[in-house]
Amino acid sequence: MSKDGEKELKPCPFCGCEGELKRHGDKRYDVICQSCGSKGVTKLLPKDAIICWNTRPTPSVGLSEYADKVVEEFNIKFTNV
């Protein structure tokens, strides 16, 4: 359960570890992965930061495979210019 008791935090979409609700100053909140440091969207309300964290899309492939695909597409696009 999150620190404010509002809603369960889903695991990090990148590494699967636990996220933690963080407060910044008086009125800003976000969720940060305790392992890889991935950060959710900063919001004014804790529940909104939790909702953003929990509804982020999860990559369908691993990050290294995604990076390889981006580089390959870049090379194809600019080799054919």
Secondary structure, 3 states (H helix, E strand, C coil): CCCCCCCCCCCCCCCCCCEEEEEECCCEEEEEECCCCCECCCECCHHHHHHHHHCCCCCCCCHHHHHHHHHHHHHHHHHCC
